[in-house]
Amino acid sequence: MGIYLNGVEPAELYRNEKKKPYFVDKTLMLAQLMPLVSEGTAYVAVTRPRRFGKTVMANMIGAFFGKAEQCGDIFDSLKIAGNDYYRNYLNQSNVIYIDFSKCGDDCNSYSEYISDIQDILRDDLHEAFPNVRFRARGSAQEDLKRIFNSTKEKFIFVLDEWDSVFHKDFITNEDRKSYIGFLANLLKDQAYVSLAYMTGILPIAKYSDSSTLNNFDEYTMATDDMYSEYFGFTDSEVDDLYRRYLERETKPNVTREDLEYWYDGYHTPGNEKMYNPRSVVYALKRNMVRNYWTSTGTYAAVSDYISENIDGVKKDIALLVSGESVEINIQEVAAINMNLNTRDEILSAMVVYGLLNYESDSKTVRIPNRELMNEFAKEIIEDEAMGYYHNLSVESRKILDATLRGDAECVAEAMKKVHNISPIKAYNFHRSKPIIMKRSYLWLYFSRTCRQ
């Protein structure tokens, strides 16, 4: 048993997950992966925003297929145990599990980062296959080839947070290309690969036909329905969790409607409602609805593009924070190149990061729920550098205060200001009045959101 090869951590982490009171059984996903393992040289990439259960699912896959230890105590009571081929795949494979977000404290360069990964993997391989002849200065790719040629052993790769390296301070554009090349050399068209399952936030870059990971089947939150039910909670799953919550809590402070209002609003490409799983669990566990998103770093990835008003995207943000939807031509946002040059690319990136929901039927995006509206309120509306948005919040606060004290003249004057600064394209005031009214009292929503 090694650190990456046939390690015990995925099984232990998933075993602990199963013990939690709000655990949700998503093991039927394994039934979709088992035929891919049997076929061999299969490549799956699932990308989702932060906090949508990617690591839990990666641990589940590693625990189920890996031969590090027998995990019947975990899976015998779960849904996958009803599959006819369950025993044929349970703990039968060599699994290489790498969490790319883990980096040594003293790692200050890409060469150190990737060398550590290579060295650890090579140590594991040499220990597990002592009878295979390895070169002293070989690579992990070469060692895996030697193992396969000597033993015909194949490997399942579970690669979690594959794109996290792109957010390291020390990574350059050349490093990003080198990293893509490393993954391509390790995985692409290799006979020793039984299944490569990769997860992260950003879709895989396709910047060069000769060296990219174009062998992966990619499943994104916006455009691909396959596997979508396994990332996030469905309505029926939240119903079940709420029943458990009522059984556990003597003084429940959370209603079922609260969960929908705060954490629902995402949709799969097949138009099934989806809840943010981390937020639902935290609300039930802590007996309190509030913002559990903690996405400051996530919003920062697109904030500069919004501030610069590239392609007039501020106008779209104005509509979104008013609770409206905006049309979009959804774009593939590549991990290798986050240069966003159009409003469609910026809004698509916000979908990838989970800040917006994409509705495939209407081809529109919107802010999905109260929790995310709270983030927009904190990150955008109250920032003076955001110009229109800040001005809108100031006028909205004046309108709310004037309304509460019954000052009709002040309300009317402030509403004129909201109309004058608004970027909406309605020349007739009566046609635009509903939108202006909504924006005029925007602060009422934001102030309630921030307090709760």
C-alpha positions as CSV (number, residue, x, y, z in Angstrom):
1,M,0.0,0.0,0.0
2,G,1.4,3.4,-1.0
3,I,0.5,7.0,-0.9
4,Y,-0.9,7.3,-4.4
5,L,-1.0,3.6,-5.5
6,N,-3.6,1.5,-3.6
7,G,-3.7,3.9,-0.7
8,V,-6.1,3.5,2.2
9,E,-7.2,7.2,2.5
10,P,-10.1,7.1,-0.1
11,A,-11.7,4.2,1.7
12,E,-11.2,5.7,5.2
13,L,-12.6,9.1,4.1
14,Y,-15.6,7.6,2.4
15,R,-16.3,5.3,5.3
16,N,-16.3,8.3,7.6
17,E,-18.6,10.1,5.1
18,K,-21.1,7.3,5.3
19,K,-21.3,7.6,9.1
20,K,-22.5,11.2,8.9
21,P,-26.2,11.9,9.7
22,Y,-26.8,13.6,6.4
23,F,-25.0,11.2,4.1
24,V,-26.6,10.7,0.7
25,D,-26.1,7.5,-1.2
26,K,-24.8,8.3,-4.7
27,T,-23.2,4.9,-5.4
28,L,-25.3,4.2,-8.5
29,M,-22.8,6.3,-10.4
30,L,-20.4,3.3,-10.0
31,A,-22.8,1.2,-12.2
32,Q,-22.0,3.6,-15.0
33,L,-18.3,3.4,-14.5
34,M,-18.0,-0.4,-14.2
35,P,-18.5,-1.1,-17.9
36,L,-15.9,1.5,-18.7
37,V,-13.4,-0.3,-16.5
38,S,-14.2,-3.6,-18.3
39,E,-13.7,-2.0,-21.7
40,G,-10.4,-0.4,-20.7
41,T,-8.7,2.8,-21.8
42,A,-11.7,4.9,-20.8
43,Y,-11.4,8.6,-19.9
44,V,-14.0,10.6,-18.0
45,A,-13.7,14.2,-16.8
46,V,-16.4,15.7,-14.6
47,T,-16.2,19.4,-13.8
48,R,-18.3,21.2,-11.2
49,P,-18.1,24.3,-9.0
50,R,-16.6,24.2,-5.5
51,R,-18.6,22.5,-2.8
52,F,-20.6,20.2,-5.2
53,G,-19.3,16.9,-3.8
54,K,-16.5,16.2,-6.3
55,T,-14.0,14.9,-3.7
56,V,-16.6,12.8,-2.0
57,M,-17.4,11.1,-5.3
58,A,-13.7,10.6,-6.0
59,N,-13.2,9.0,-2.7
60,M,-16.2,6.7,-3.3
61,I,-14.7,5.6,-6.7
62,G,-11.2,5.0,-5.1
63,A,-12.7,3.1,-2.2
64,F,-14.9,0.9,-4.4
65,F,-12.5,-0.1,-7.1
66,G,-9.2,0.0,-5.1
67,K,-7.7,-3.2,-3.7
68,A,-6.0,-1.5,-0.7
69,E,-8.6,-3.0,1.6
70,Q,-11.9,-4.8,1.5
71,C,-14.8,-2.3,1.7
72,G,-17.8,-4.5,1.9
73,D,-18.6,-2.9,5.2
74,I,-19.1,0.4,3.3
75,F,-20.9,-0.7,0.2
76,D,-22.9,-3.8,1.1
77,S,-25.7,-1.7,2.5
78,L,-25.7,0.9,-0.3
79,K,-27.6,1.0,-3.6
80,I,-24.7,-0.3,-5.7
81,A,-24.8,-3.6,-3.9
82,G,-28.0,-4.4,-5.8
83,N,-26.1,-4.4,-9.1
84,D,-25.6,-7.9,-10.6
85,Y,-21.9,-7.2,-11.2
86,Y,-21.2,-5.6,-7.8
87,R,-18.9,-8.3,-6.5
88,N,-17.0,-8.5,-9.8
89,Y,-15.6,-5.0,-9.4
90,L,-15.5,-4.4,-5.6
91,N,-11.9,-3.9,-4.6
92,Q,-10.5,-5.7,-7.6
93,S,-8.3,-3.0,-9.2
94,N,-5.0,-1.1,-8.8
95,V,-6.1,2.5,-8.2
96,I,-3.8,5.5,-8.4
97,Y,-5.5,8.3,-6.5
98,I,-3.9,11.8,-6.7
99,D,-5.3,14.9,-5.2
100,F,-3.6,17.7,-7.1
101,S,-4.6,20.4,-4.7
102,K,-2.2,18.9,-2.1
103,C,1.2,20.6,-2.3
104,G,4.1,20.6,0.1
105,D,4.5,23.6,2.3
106,D,7.9,24.3,0.9
107,C,6.9,23.9,-2.7
108,N,7.8,27.2,-4.6
109,S,7.9,26.2,-8.2
110,Y,6.2,24.0,-10.8
111,S,9.3,21.8,-11.1
112,E,9.2,21.0,-7.4
113,Y,5.4,20.4,-7.5
114,I,5.5,18.0,-10.4
115,S,8.7,16.3,-9.2
116,D,7.2,15.5,-5.8
117,I,4.2,13.9,-7.5
118,Q,6.4,11.9,-9.9
119,D,8.8,10.8,-7.0
120,I,6.0,9.6,-4.7
121,L,4.2,7.7,-7.5
122,R,7.5,6.1,-8.6
123,D,8.3,5.0,-5.0
124,D,4.8,3.4,-4.8
125,L,5.3,1.6,-8.0
126,H,8.7,0.3,-7.2
127,E,7.5,-1.0,-3.8
128,A,4.4,-2.7,-5.2
129,F,6.3,-4.3,-8.1
130,P,9.7,-5.3,-6.8
131,N,10.3,-7.9,-9.6
132,V,10.0,-5.4,-12.4
133,R,13.2,-3.9,-13.7
134,F,13.1,-0.1,-13.5
135,R,15.6,2.5,-14.6
136,A,17.0,4.7,-11.9
137,R,16.3,7.9,-13.8
138,G,13.1,6.8,-15.5
139,S,9.7,8.5,-15.3
140,A,6.3,7.5,-13.8
141,Q,5.0,7.0,-17.4
142,E,8.0,4.7,-18.2
143,D,7.6,2.7,-15.0
144,L,3.9,2.1,-15.7
145,K,4.8,0.9,-19.2
146,R,7.4,-1.5,-17.7
147,I,4.9,-2.9,-15.2
148,F,2.3,-3.4,-17.9
149,N,4.8,-5.1,-20.3
150,S,6.0,-7.4,-17.5
151,T,2.7,-8.2,-15.7
152,K,-0.2,-7.0,-17.9
153,E,-1.4,-5.1,-14.8
154,K,-3.7,-2.2,-15.5
155,F,-4.6,0.9,-13.4
156,I,-7.5,3.0,-12.6
157,F,-6.5,6.7,-12.2
158,V,-8.6,8.9,-9.9
159,L,-7.3,12.5,-10.3
160,D,-9.1,14.9,-8.0
161,E,-8.9,18.8,-8.3
162,W,-6.8,18.3,-11.5
163,D,-6.9,22.1,-12.3
164,S,-5.9,23.4,-8.8
165,V,-2.3,23.8,-10.0
166,F,-3.5,26.6,-12.3
167,H,-4.3,28.8,-9.3
168,K,-0.9,28.4,-7.6
169,D,1.0,31.7,-7.3
170,F,4.2,30.2,-8.8
171,I,2.6,28.8,-12.0
172,T,3.4,30.5,-15.3
173,N,1.7,30.0,-18.7
174,E,4.6,27.8,-19.7
175,D,4.1,25.7,-16.6
176,R,0.5,25.3,-17.4
177,K,1.4,23.9,-20.8
178,S,4.0,21.6,-19.3
179,Y,1.4,20.3,-16.8
180,I,-1.1,19.5,-19.6
181,G,1.7,17.7,-21.4
182,F,2.6,15.7,-18.3
183,L,-1.0,14.5,-17.9
184,A,-1.3,13.7,-21.6
185,N,2.0,11.7,-21.6
186,L,0.9,9.9,-18.4
187,L,-2.6,9.0,-19.6
188,K,-3.3,9.4,-23.3
189,D,-3.4,6.2,-25.4
190,Q,-1.6,4.2,-22.7
191,A,-2.4,0.5,-22.5
192,Y,-1.9,0.4,-18.8
193,V,-4.9,2.8,-18.3
194,S,-8.1,0.9,-17.4
195,L,-10.0,4.1,-16.5
196,A,-9.0,7.6,-15.9
197,Y,-11.5,9.6,-13.9
198,M,-10.7,13.3,-13.4
199,T,-12.5,16.0,-11.6
200,G,-12.1,19.7,-11.1
201,I,-13.7,23.1,-11.6
202,L,-12.4,24.1,-15.1
203,P,-13.0,22.1,-18.3
204,I,-9.9,20.6,-19.9
205,A,-8.1,22.9,-22.3
206,K,-7.9,21.9,-26.0
207,Y,-5.2,24.3,-27.2
208,S,-3.1,21.8,-29.4
209,D,-4.3,18.8,-31.3
210,S,-1.0,17.0,-30.8
211,S,-0.6,17.1,-27.0
212,T,-3.9,17.8,-25.3
213,L,-6.1,15.6,-23.3
214,N,-8.7,15.4,-26.1
215,N,-9.2,11.7,-25.3
216,F,-11.3,12.6,-22.3
217,D,-15.1,12.7,-22.4
218,E,-16.0,15.9,-20.5
219,Y,-19.2,16.4,-18.6
220,T,-19.8,20.0,-17.5
221,M,-22.5,21.4,-15.3
222,A,-23.9,23.6,-18.1
223,T,-24.0,21.3,-21.1
224,D,-23.9,17.6,-20.2
225,D,-26.6,15.7,-18.4
226,M,-24.7,12.4,-17.8
227,Y,-23.6,12.1,-14.2
228,S,-25.4,15.3,-13.3
229,E,-27.6,13.7,-10.6
230,Y,-24.6,12.6,-8.6
231,F,-23.2,16.2,-8.0
232,G,-25.6,18.2,-5.9
233,F,-28.8,17.2,-4.2
234,T,-32.1,16.5,-6.0
235,D,-35.5,17.6,-4.6
236,S,-36.3,14.1,-3.4
237,E,-32.9,13.8,-1.6
238,V,-33.4,17.1,0.2
239,D,-36.9,15.8,1.2
240,D,-35.3,12.8,2.8
241,L,-32.6,14.9,4.5
242,Y,-35.2,17.2,5.9
243,R,-37.1,14.2,7.4
244,R,-33.9,13.1,9.1
245,Y,-33.4,16.7,10.4
246,L,-36.9,16.8,11.9
247,E,-36.2,13.5,13.7
248,R,-32.9,14.7,15.1
249,E,-33.7,18.3,16.1
250,T,-35.9,19.0,19.1
251,K,-36.2,22.7,18.1
252,P,-35.9,22.9,14.3
253,N,-35.2,26.4,13.0
254,V,-35.0,25.5,9.4
255,T,-38.0,25.0,7.2
256,R,-38.1,23.0,4.0
257,E,-39.0,26.2,2.2
258,D,-35.9,27.8,3.6
259,L,-33.7,25.1,1.9
260,E,-35.3,25.7,-1.4
261,Y,-35.2,29.5,-1.2
262,W,-31.6,29.6,0.0
263,Y,-29.8,26.7,-1.8
264,D,-31.9,25.6,-4.8
265,G,-32.0,27.2,-8.2
266,Y,-29.4,25.2,-10.1
267,H,-30.6,23.1,-12.9
268,T,-29.0,20.2,-14.7
269,P,-28.9,20.3,-18.6
270,G,-31.9,17.9,-18.3
271,N,-33.7,20.7,-16.3
272,E,-33.7,18.8,-13.0
273,K,-33.5,21.0,-10.0
274,M,-30.3,20.8,-8.0
275,Y,-29.3,22.1,-4.6
276,N,-25.8,23.1,-3.3
277,P,-25.0,20.0,-1.2
278,R,-22.5,21.6,1.2
279,S,-24.9,24.4,2.1
280,V,-27.9,22.1,2.6
281,V,-25.9,19.9,5.0
282,Y,-24.4,22.8,6.9
283,A,-27.8,24.4,7.3
284,L,-29.3,21.2,8.7
285,K,-26.2,20.4,10.8
286,R,-26.1,23.8,12.4
287,N,-29.9,24.3,12.5
288,M,-29.6,27.6,10.8
289,V,-30.0,29.0,7.3
290,R,-27.2,31.4,6.3
291,N,-24.6,31.8,3.6
292,Y,-22.2,28.8,3.6
293,W,-20.8,29.5,0.1
294,T,-17.5,31.2,1.1
295,S,-16.6,31.9,-2.5
296,T,-14.4,35.1,-2.3
297,G,-11.6,33.4,-4.2
298,T,-14.2,32.1,-6.8
299,Y,-15.6,35.5,-7.5
300,A,-12.1,37.0,-7.8
301,A,-11.4,34.8,-10.8
302,V,-13.9,37.0,-12.9
303,S,-14.1,40.3,-10.9
304,D,-11.4,42.1,-13.0
305,Y,-13.3,41.3,-16.2
306,I,-16.5,42.7,-14.8
307,S,-14.8,45.8,-13.4
308,E,-13.3,46.5,-16.8
309,N,-16.8,46.2,-18.3
310,I,-15.5,44.0,-21.1
311,D,-18.0,43.9,-23.9
312,G,-20.5,45.8,-21.7
313,V,-20.9,43.0,-19.2
314,K,-21.9,45.4,-16.4
315,K,-25.2,45.9,-18.1
316,D,-25.8,42.1,-17.8
317,I,-24.8,42.2,-14.1
318,A,-27.3,45.0,-13.5
319,L,-30.1,42.8,-14.9
320,L,-28.9,39.7,-13.0
321,V,-28.8,41.5,-9.6
322,S,-32.3,42.7,-10.3
323,G,-33.5,39.1,-10.3
324,E,-33.8,38.8,-14.1
325,S,-32.3,36.4,-16.6
326,V,-30.0,37.3,-19.5
327,E,-29.5,35.5,-22.7
328,I,-26.1,33.9,-23.3
329,N,-24.3,31.9,-26.0
330,I,-22.6,29.4,-23.6
331,Q,-18.9,29.1,-24.1
332,E,-16.4,26.4,-23.2
333,V,-14.0,28.0,-20.7
334,A,-10.7,26.3,-21.0
335,A,-8.4,25.7,-18.0
336,I,-5.2,26.6,-19.9
337,N,-6.4,30.1,-20.9
338,M,-8.7,32.2,-18.7
339,N,-8.4,35.2,-20.9
340,L,-12.0,36.2,-21.2
341,N,-12.7,38.5,-24.1
342,T,-16.5,38.7,-24.5
343,R,-19.5,39.0,-22.2
344,D,-20.5,35.4,-23.2
345,E,-17.1,34.1,-22.0
346,I,-17.3,36.0,-18.7
347,L,-20.8,34.8,-18.0
348,S,-19.9,31.3,-19.0
349,A,-17.0,31.4,-16.6
350,M,-19.4,32.4,-13.8
351,V,-21.5,29.4,-14.7
352,V,-18.4,27.2,-14.4
353,Y,-17.6,28.6,-11.0
354,G,-21.1,28.2,-9.8
355,L,-21.9,31.9,-9.5
356,L,-24.7,31.6,-12.1
357,N,-27.1,29.0,-13.3
358,Y,-27.5,28.2,-17.0
359,E,-30.9,27.2,-18.2
360,S,-30.5,25.2,-21.4
361,D,-34.2,25.5,-22.5
362,S,-34.2,29.3,-22.6
363,K,-30.4,29.7,-23.1
364,T,-30.2,32.2,-20.2
365,V,-28.3,32.6,-17.0
366,R,-29.5,33.9,-13.7
367,I,-28.4,34.2,-10.0
368,P,-29.8,30.9,-8.7
369,N,-30.7,31.5,-5.1
370,R,-30.6,33.7,-2.1
371,E,-27.2,32.5,-1.0
372,L,-25.6,33.5,-4.2
373,M,-27.5,36.8,-4.3
374,N,-25.9,37.5,-0.9
375,E,-22.5,36.9,-2.5
376,F,-23.3,39.4,-5.3
377,A,-24.5,41.9,-2.7
378,K,-21.2,41.6,-0.8
379,E,-18.8,41.4,-3.7
380,I,-20.4,43.7,-6.2
381,I,-23.2,46.0,-5.0
382,E,-21.3,47.6,-2.1
383,D,-18.1,48.1,-3.9
384,E,-17.6,51.7,-5.0
385,A,-15.4,50.7,-7.8
386,M,-18.4,49.0,-9.4
387,G,-19.9,52.3,-10.3
388,Y,-23.5,51.7,-11.3
389,Y,-24.1,48.9,-8.9
390,H,-22.8,50.9,-5.9
391,N,-24.9,53.9,-7.0
392,L,-28.0,51.7,-7.3
393,S,-27.5,50.3,-3.8
394,V,-27.1,53.8,-2.4
395,E,-30.3,55.0,-4.0
396,S,-32.1,51.9,-3.1
397,R,-31.2,52.3,0.6
398,K,-32.5,55.9,0.4
399,I,-35.8,54.7,-1.1
400,L,-36.2,52.1,1.6
401,D,-35.5,54.6,4.4
402,A,-37.8,57.2,2.9
403,T,-40.6,54.6,2.4
404,L,-40.4,53.5,6.1
405,R,-40.7,57.1,7.3
406,G,-43.5,57.9,4.8
407,D,-41.6,60.5,2.8
408,A,-43.2,60.2,-0.7
409,E,-41.4,63.1,-2.2
410,C,-38.0,61.6,-1.3
411,V,-39.1,58.2,-2.7
412,A,-40.1,59.8,-6.0
413,E,-36.9,61.8,-6.4
414,A,-34.7,58.7,-5.6
415,M,-36.7,56.6,-8.0
416,K,-36.0,59.1,-10.8
417,K,-32.3,58.7,-10.1
418,V,-32.6,55.0,-10.3
419,H,-34.3,55.3,-13.7
420,N,-31.7,57.8,-14.9
421,I,-28.7,55.6,-14.0
422,S,-30.3,52.4,-15.1
423,P,-28.8,50.8,-18.3
424,I,-32.1,49.1,-19.3
425,K,-33.1,49.6,-22.9
426,A,-36.7,50.8,-22.4
427,Y,-37.4,54.3,-23.6
428,N,-41.0,54.3,-22.2
429,F,-41.0,54.9,-18.5
430,H,-44.3,53.0,-18.0
431,R,-42.9,50.0,-19.8
432,S,-39.8,50.0,-17.6
433,K,-41.6,50.9,-14.4
434,P,-41.7,47.2,-13.0
435,I,-38.0,46.9,-13.5
436,I,-37.3,50.3,-11.9
437,M,-39.6,49.4,-8.9
438,K,-37.7,46.2,-8.4
439,R,-34.3,47.9,-8.5
440,S,-35.6,50.8,-6.3
441,Y,-36.2,48.4,-3.4
442,L,-33.2,46.2,-4.1
443,W,-31.7,47.2,-0.8
444,L,-34.6,45.6,1.1
445,Y,-33.7,42.2,-0.3
446,F,-30.0,42.7,0.2
447,S,-30.3,44.0,3.7
448,R,-32.4,41.0,4.7
449,T,-30.0,38.7,3.0
450,C,-26.9,40.0,4.7
451,R,-28.5,40.0,8.1
452,Q,-29.6,36.4,7.8
